[in-house]
Amino acid sequence: MTLPFAVETATLRAAQPDWAARPLSERLRPVREFRHLVVEHADALASAVEADVGRKAGEVVATDLLPSAAAAKFLLTDASRILRPRSVGRRPLWLMGCRDAVHRRPYGIVGLIGTWNYPVFLTTVPLLHALTAGNAVLWKPSELTPRTAEFLHELFAKAGFPEGVLARVPGTREAGPQLAESDVDFVHFTGSDAVGRKLAARLGERLVPSALELSGVDAVFVLADANVKLAARSAWYGTTLNAGQTCISCRRAFVHRTVYAKFVEELRPLVDAAGSAWLATPGQVSQADRLLEDAARAGADVLQRPHPPAEIPNPQKAGVRSPVRPAAVLNATPDLAVCREASFAPLLAVLPFEDSHQLVPMHDASTFGLAAAVFTADCRAAAELAAKLRVGAVVVNDVIVPTAHPGTPFGGRRASGWGVTQGEEGLLGMTVPQVVSTRSGTFRPHVDAGLTGDPAAFDVARGALRLTHGRGWLERWRGLKQLVGGLRRTKRGDEPG
């Protein structure tokens, strides 16, 4: 049976060993060049993204290109330290004479299934990490970003990555499941939890490891001592960034009862001033409408700008379907669908709370655990709350932006997936550890004991156990005597008969 993308994976399989064998400094040369090309072609890249999904060029530069270039710089400055072999010392007594080193080896072929909401950043980071680690990459871009994918592919070739280490397959819905069936050694996927679950099930059957960056229903916690104006403005920014089409958008705001009214007062003019948001697929629009209708039926107050004059879609925004009005759901409860269901729309549920002990159960009513934000003047209180939250990242007195730090890992927990991208852990995640142990001399009591049943050799092991782990000095002294005695009596297989 021929696997999907057999020609592409055969080419990658042939080229990858030579690429991995090159010195890291050589593998980093195209990373350096790509970093500069992002700057030189920033306008064209931003225009491609705008043409694909309708995002404003300035926002693309800030949220896609700038962190992509920073990720490249991180690899240039830190990859050598992260990937170099690590010597392991303090070996146990019974391994005396051994020298151990942990090497990081590439998986081989990394399958990358990309997404459309941040098509440069969320593609560039795992792709650069995979290539830097010595892998070849089979890349399936989103069907919504054909122009961006074409331009990015050209930049990677222009940067000097050798022919055969990066293959781009069609950006179609069918290509994702096909990639999961192909001859790959690791898969990195960014997308919805629904697709991620299906992908994980199939990869699990094939024993192909993966990193899954899935959806979020991220929370903002506004404690009693918070700067309420900053919290409200930040939460609304996090809700409306990229029209709410961000996996770590602010979806829920848990606000202490004593500052709840003030928070709503600060939030109201922001909602009133919000223009329509254009979403990439009709399904996102219908889901947003359903979530708001469900909240209203349950008795929550929907805060939304009166419908603006009819807006005509820009025909240049290929793939953009319908507008929605950003909304805040006031006096929400954790059981509402808008608080539990992952969505890609500018919706913020605002929930009052009385006591900090309520926060973790209220937060965990949603199964997602991507990121969270805490607004408070008490950094210790923020740290205590962060330790209780089952999320991949916590930002204190800000939202979203700090998670793009190129040196920190990014990934979720629970329904938000597993594995990480970015930072040291993201680079190591594109490799597997291999231990190389080298032993000097010819004395192998374990071999002699296994082959001859020599009781003296077993005394060596018993003595070593008592000497190194016994309770008190007397037991350890006895262990030393037994060890030495066993060594003296052991028949060494390398000695003449």
Legacy VTK file of the C-alpha trace (Angstrom):
# vtk DataFile Version 3.0
C-alpha trace
ASCII
DATASET POLYDATA
POINTS 497 float
0.000 0.000 0.000
1.379 3.392 -1.018
1.288 5.997 1.735
0.087 9.548 1.018
2.734 11.985 -0.198
5.107 9.093 -0.887
7.183 11.067 -3.400
7.613 14.038 -1.049
8.516 11.934 1.987
10.958 9.829 -0.036
12.752 13.000 -1.095
12.785 14.287 2.483
13.969 10.927 3.813
16.893 10.957 1.376
17.955 14.541 2.148
17.476 14.605 5.926
20.547 12.580 7.045
22.935 14.903 5.213
21.164 17.954 6.638
21.313 16.562 10.195
25.013 15.704 9.786
25.946 19.287 8.975
27.387 21.385 11.797
24.760 23.411 13.618
26.494 26.621 12.549
25.834 25.641 8.939
22.181 24.794 9.621
21.755 28.214 11.226
22.995 30.183 8.197
19.639 30.062 6.400
17.900 30.896 9.695
19.936 34.103 9.852
19.152 34.890 6.228
15.443 34.177 6.710
15.373 36.619 9.627
16.671 39.390 7.373
14.340 38.439 4.535
11.336 38.849 6.836
12.388 42.471 7.331
13.097 43.106 3.662
9.822 41.563 2.478
7.632 42.709 5.370
5.250 44.707 3.182
4.743 41.873 0.728
4.229 39.331 3.496
1.713 41.550 5.257
-0.104 42.128 1.976
-0.315 38.387 1.358
-1.862 37.824 4.788
-4.303 40.691 4.243
-5.329 39.287 0.881
-5.848 35.822 2.374
-7.717 36.555 5.611
-8.350 40.291 5.658
-6.048 41.263 8.512
-4.645 44.791 8.593
-1.026 45.069 7.505
0.073 46.916 10.651
-1.371 44.221 12.874
0.337 41.521 10.787
3.718 43.196 11.242
3.240 43.438 15.015
1.712 40.019 15.691
3.221 37.843 12.941
6.442 39.254 11.567
8.035 40.769 14.647
7.738 37.590 16.782
8.817 35.458 13.801
12.043 37.429 13.443
12.548 37.247 17.214
12.145 33.458 17.094
14.864 33.264 14.454
17.185 35.399 16.562
16.555 33.158 19.573
17.754 30.160 17.595
20.844 32.026 16.422
21.831 32.917 19.972
20.650 29.879 21.960
20.384 26.795 19.737
24.036 25.838 20.188
23.689 25.786 23.969
20.392 23.895 23.882
21.362 21.194 21.380
24.932 20.445 22.398
25.579 17.070 24.066
25.195 17.120 27.829
27.643 15.200 29.998
26.101 13.378 32.954
28.164 13.235 36.131
27.628 11.876 39.645
27.186 8.346 38.354
26.391 5.645 40.930
29.185 3.516 42.346
28.170 0.430 40.369
28.699 2.385 37.119
32.242 3.451 37.916
34.312 3.732 34.766
31.367 4.940 32.665
31.174 8.208 30.784
27.658 9.256 29.812
26.423 11.922 27.408
22.917 12.844 26.314
22.660 13.812 22.654
19.657 15.442 20.989
18.833 13.694 17.728
16.271 14.888 15.162
13.111 12.847 14.706
13.665 12.623 10.963
10.626 13.960 9.130
8.373 16.408 10.977
4.863 16.831 9.616
3.627 20.391 10.124
-0.082 21.156 9.757
-0.401 24.933 9.757
-3.191 27.327 10.590
-4.547 30.556 9.133
-5.113 33.055 11.941
-1.395 33.917 12.367
-0.109 32.182 9.248
3.450 33.524 9.386
4.236 33.309 13.102
2.495 29.998 13.844
4.166 28.420 10.821
7.607 29.970 11.063
8.369 29.073 14.679
7.852 25.284 14.525
9.284 25.139 11.014
12.496 26.923 11.994
12.799 24.845 15.162
12.354 21.600 13.237
14.911 22.506 10.575
17.427 23.844 13.092
17.225 20.568 15.004
18.180 18.686 11.830
14.778 17.457 10.683
13.213 17.631 7.254
9.678 19.054 7.149
6.508 18.051 5.322
4.348 21.186 5.516
0.607 21.408 4.940
-0.504 25.060 5.065
-4.078 26.186 5.688
-6.473 26.217 2.777
-7.355 29.821 3.724
-3.834 31.218 3.208
-2.614 30.223 -0.273
-0.821 33.522 -0.988
0.934 33.579 2.377
2.024 29.952 2.052
3.419 30.526 -1.434
5.345 33.617 -0.364
6.706 31.958 2.804
7.844 28.936 0.838
9.717 31.206 -1.553
11.422 32.970 1.358
12.570 29.680 2.894
14.091 28.651 -0.422
15.665 32.064 -0.894
17.115 31.898 2.629
19.245 28.940 1.575
17.594 25.899 3.125
18.774 23.097 0.842
16.493 21.491 -1.686
14.842 18.401 -0.287
14.525 19.342 3.391
11.228 21.230 3.065
8.262 20.026 1.058
4.958 21.893 0.831
1.899 19.817 0.058
-1.478 21.194 -1.084
-3.246 23.408 1.423
-6.520 21.511 1.326
-8.742 20.079 4.039
-8.070 16.593 2.725
-4.287 17.009 2.956
-4.285 17.200 6.781
-5.627 13.673 7.377
-3.437 12.453 4.524
-0.347 13.893 6.187
-1.258 12.007 9.366
-1.126 8.783 7.324
2.159 9.587 5.604
5.703 8.478 6.418
6.430 11.076 9.099
8.118 10.654 12.479
6.492 13.517 14.396
3.513 15.814 13.788
3.027 19.400 14.923
-0.565 20.602 14.585
-2.178 23.960 15.318
-5.943 24.114 15.117
-9.242 23.272 16.752
-9.685 20.773 19.553
-12.228 18.842 17.449
-9.693 18.198 14.685
-6.908 17.714 17.224
-8.776 14.868 18.931
-9.227 13.002 15.646
-5.616 13.582 14.699
-4.366 12.413 18.098
-6.420 9.226 17.892
-5.000 8.294 14.504
-1.416 9.199 15.364
-1.754 7.215 18.586
-2.737 4.135 16.602
0.382 4.590 14.482
2.582 5.432 17.520
3.613 8.720 15.914
4.343 11.360 18.596
2.878 14.827 18.275
2.545 18.336 19.636
-0.999 19.725 19.513
-1.720 23.425 19.920
-5.483 23.482 20.287
-8.273 25.805 21.294
-8.670 27.866 24.436
-11.375 29.548 26.486
-8.888 31.745 28.288
-9.650 33.562 31.505
-8.811 36.987 32.889
-8.881 37.251 36.685
-9.497 40.737 38.062
-8.783 40.724 41.801
-10.096 43.278 44.261
-6.903 45.363 44.251
-6.478 45.436 40.461
-6.121 48.509 38.301
-9.642 48.109 36.939
-9.258 50.444 33.977
-6.133 48.627 32.824
-7.828 45.279 33.341
-10.935 46.237 31.356
-8.983 47.740 28.468
-6.590 44.796 28.363
-9.376 42.233 28.480
-11.242 43.922 25.642
-8.032 44.182 23.605
-7.501 40.457 24.190
-11.075 39.774 23.124
-11.011 41.771 19.892
-7.417 41.203 18.704
-7.570 39.716 15.207
-11.388 39.866 15.491
-11.248 37.317 18.314
-9.545 34.804 16.023
-6.740 34.062 18.463
-6.422 30.819 20.406
-5.487 32.758 23.558
-8.129 35.456 23.189
-9.746 36.606 26.412
-13.032 34.679 26.578
-13.907 34.932 30.285
-13.305 37.720 32.815
-13.705 36.706 36.455
-14.125 40.003 38.307
-14.247 40.456 42.076
-17.659 41.633 43.213
-16.231 44.793 44.811
-14.895 46.066 41.478
-17.415 44.441 39.148
-19.491 47.589 38.590
-16.356 49.624 37.924
-15.109 47.008 35.456
-18.398 47.089 33.537
-18.338 50.890 33.585
-14.888 50.854 31.970
-15.859 48.115 29.540
-19.111 49.632 28.269
-17.661 52.483 26.160
-15.150 50.084 24.622
-17.950 47.792 23.501
-20.025 50.724 22.246
-17.116 51.923 20.122
-16.312 48.540 18.618
-16.918 48.185 14.904
-17.869 45.001 13.133
-15.407 42.126 13.129
-15.019 40.117 9.948
-14.579 36.397 10.571
-12.900 33.938 8.249
-15.614 31.283 8.012
-19.430 31.335 8.178
-19.356 28.693 10.912
-17.636 31.109 13.285
-20.406 33.655 12.753
-23.236 31.194 13.336
-21.532 29.862 16.455
-21.141 33.383 17.879
-24.824 34.098 17.255
-25.817 30.836 18.946
-23.642 31.502 22.006
-25.127 34.962 22.497
-28.691 33.682 22.077
-28.020 30.936 24.619
-26.646 33.460 27.120
-29.622 35.795 26.681
-32.089 32.935 27.190
-30.282 32.019 30.406
-30.807 35.561 31.760
-27.396 37.085 31.107
-27.131 40.642 29.788
-25.628 40.955 26.321
-23.719 44.210 25.895
-23.293 45.010 22.223
-23.099 48.074 20.020
-26.330 48.784 18.129
-26.036 47.350 14.643
-23.935 49.745 12.518
-24.950 50.786 9.010
-24.742 48.059 6.405
-21.128 47.247 5.620
-20.041 45.989 2.224
-17.373 43.260 2.372
-14.088 44.180 0.760
-13.779 41.943 -2.316
-10.012 41.864 -1.772
-10.521 40.000 1.501
-10.558 36.533 0.032
-12.141 34.004 2.354
-13.739 36.603 4.647
-17.428 35.835 4.948
-19.577 37.761 7.386
-19.391 40.452 10.053
-20.220 40.055 13.733
-20.544 42.703 16.411
-18.135 42.218 19.345
-20.093 41.561 22.531
-19.711 41.246 26.290
-21.964 38.880 28.214
-22.528 40.417 31.652
-23.463 38.509 34.811
-22.467 35.292 33.105
-22.209 31.976 34.930
-19.616 29.234 34.387
-22.177 26.805 32.987
-23.059 28.977 29.981
-21.919 27.684 26.602
-20.026 30.921 25.968
-17.895 30.091 29.044
-17.274 26.469 28.148
-17.164 26.221 24.360
-14.150 27.239 22.285
-15.051 29.918 19.760
-13.235 32.149 17.296
-15.190 35.365 17.675
-14.889 38.599 19.733
-17.026 37.513 22.706
-16.184 38.163 26.359
-18.160 36.679 29.237
-17.909 38.689 32.489
-18.454 36.684 35.670
-18.545 38.120 39.210
-16.936 36.220 42.076
-16.986 36.740 45.834
-13.964 34.866 47.127
-10.688 33.742 45.582
-11.412 30.155 46.648
-14.156 30.108 44.014
-11.829 30.903 41.149
-10.280 27.525 40.385
-13.600 25.603 40.340
-15.177 28.352 38.234
-12.223 28.294 35.849
-12.204 24.496 35.585
-15.850 24.414 34.509
-14.288 24.731 31.062
-12.091 21.826 29.999
-9.614 24.042 28.167
-6.303 25.143 29.654
-4.271 27.269 27.284
-3.435 30.544 29.062
-4.768 32.972 31.667
-4.170 36.520 32.888
-4.262 37.906 36.428
-4.695 41.588 37.266
-3.646 42.515 40.790
-1.252 44.747 42.701
-0.148 41.727 44.734
2.369 39.667 42.765
2.394 37.015 45.482
-1.363 36.549 45.140
-0.942 36.250 41.378
1.755 33.601 41.812
-0.403 31.620 44.242
-3.336 31.655 41.828
-1.106 30.756 38.878
0.157 27.672 40.715
-3.417 26.370 40.975
-4.410 26.919 37.359
-4.040 24.041 34.921
-2.933 26.226 32.020
0.227 26.509 29.971
0.905 30.206 30.586
-0.138 32.916 33.037
0.393 36.621 32.339
0.233 39.094 35.209
-1.171 42.578 34.507
-1.185 42.096 30.731
-2.681 39.738 28.149
-1.477 37.647 25.204
1.596 39.603 24.068
4.119 38.262 26.645
3.350 34.688 25.554
5.144 35.414 22.267
8.507 35.749 24.043
10.807 33.633 21.845
12.600 32.150 24.845
9.513 30.790 26.623
7.582 27.616 25.777
3.997 27.859 24.610
1.460 25.067 24.873
-1.744 24.043 26.597
-3.133 21.469 28.972
-6.283 19.389 29.103
-8.484 20.037 26.036
-5.994 22.645 24.807
-3.556 19.957 23.750
-0.069 18.804 24.671
3.522 19.526 23.832
4.980 22.973 23.328
6.441 25.167 20.664
8.827 28.098 21.068
11.736 28.541 23.453
14.194 25.929 24.671
11.497 23.351 25.322
10.049 23.885 21.845
13.409 23.270 20.195
14.071 20.196 22.323
10.573 19.015 21.434
11.732 18.609 17.833
14.342 16.091 18.972
14.642 12.826 20.856
17.261 12.235 23.559
19.859 9.571 22.904
22.214 8.462 25.681
25.714 7.309 24.762
27.511 5.480 27.602
31.175 4.571 27.213
32.867 2.262 29.729
36.611 1.852 30.163
38.540 -1.224 31.217
37.406 -4.859 31.055
36.050 -5.534 34.555
32.344 -6.420 34.175
31.107 -8.197 37.335
27.531 -8.127 36.096
28.556 -10.063 32.994
30.444 -12.606 35.069
27.531 -12.985 37.475
25.071 -13.462 34.653
27.170 -15.980 32.767
28.785 -17.997 35.574
26.503 -17.479 38.549
29.592 -16.554 40.566
28.296 -15.803 44.092
31.190 -13.423 44.704
29.927 -11.217 41.877
26.524 -11.074 43.535
28.245 -10.012 46.757
29.649 -7.048 44.848
26.112 -5.904 44.011
24.802 -6.548 47.510
27.742 -4.725 49.048
27.297 -1.752 46.704
23.604 -1.563 47.639
24.348 -1.548 51.394
27.282 0.871 51.079
25.441 3.473 49.027
21.913 3.206 50.417
22.109 1.582 53.840
20.674 3.129 56.989
23.477 4.466 59.192
27.254 4.185 59.118
27.394 0.660 60.530
25.284 -0.803 57.736
27.337 1.073 55.191
30.580 -0.184 56.714
29.318 -3.738 56.410
28.401 -3.020 52.839
31.923 -1.810 52.105
33.408 -4.978 53.555
31.059 -7.145 51.520
31.842 -5.186 48.357
35.601 -5.430 48.789
35.371 -9.107 49.673
33.316 -9.824 46.623
35.720 -7.960 44.366
38.627 -10.036 45.674
36.848 -13.336 45.029
35.199 -12.510 41.709
36.340 -14.642 38.776
36.980 -12.347 35.889
35.979 -13.745 32.519
38.792 -11.880 30.752
41.501 -13.638 32.783
43.244 -16.736 31.398
41.537 -20.020 32.432
LINES 1 498
497 0 1 2 3 4 5 6 7 8 9 10 11 12 13 14 15 16 17 18 19 20 21 22 23 24 25 26 27 28 29 30 31 32 33 34 35 36 37 38 39 40 41 42 43 44 45 46 47 48 49 50 51 52 53 54 55 56 57 58 59 60 61 62 63 64 65 66 67 68 69 70 71 72 73 74 75 76 77 78 79 80 81 82 83 84 85 86 87 88 89 90 91 92 93 94 95 96 97 98 99 100 101 102 103 104 105 106 107 108 109 110 111 112 113 114 115 116 117 118 119 120 121 122 123 124 125 126 127 128 129 130 131 132 133 134 135 136 137 138 139 140 141 142 143 144 145 146 147 148 149 150 151 152 153 154 155 156 157 158 159 160 161 162 163 164 165 166 167 168 169 170 171 172 173 174 175 176 177 178 179 180 181 182 183 184 185 186 187 188 189 190 191 192 193 194 195 196 197 198 199 200 201 202 203 204 205 206 207 208 209 210 211 212 213 214 215 216 217 218 219 220 221 222 223 224 225 226 227 228 229 230 231 232 233 234 235 236 237 238 239 240 241 242 243 244 245 246 247 248 249 250 251 252 253 254 255 256 257 258 259 260 261 262 263 264 265 266 267 268 269 270 271 272 273 274 275 276 277 278 279 280 281 282 283 284 285 286 287 288 289 290 291 292 293 294 295 296 297 298 299 300 301 302 303 304 305 306 307 308 309 310 311 312 313 314 315 316 317 318 319 320 321 322 323 324 325 326 327 328 329 330 331 332 333 334 335 336 337 338 339 340 341 342 343 344 345 346 347 348 349 350 351 352 353 354 355 356 357 358 359 360 361 362 363 364 365 366 367 368 369 370 371 372 373 374 375 376 377 378 379 380 381 382 383 384 385 386 387 388 389 390 391 392 393 394 395 396 397 398 399 400 401 402 403 404 405 406 407 408 409 410 411 412 413 414 415 416 417 418 419 420 421 422 423 424 425 426 427 428 429 430 431 432 433 434 435 436 437 438 439 440 441 442 443 444 445 446 447 448 449 450 451 452 453 454 455 456 457 458 459 460 461 462 463 464 465 466 467 468 469 470 471 472 473 474 475 476 477 478 479 480 481 482 483 484 485 486 487 488 489 490 491 492 493 494 495 496
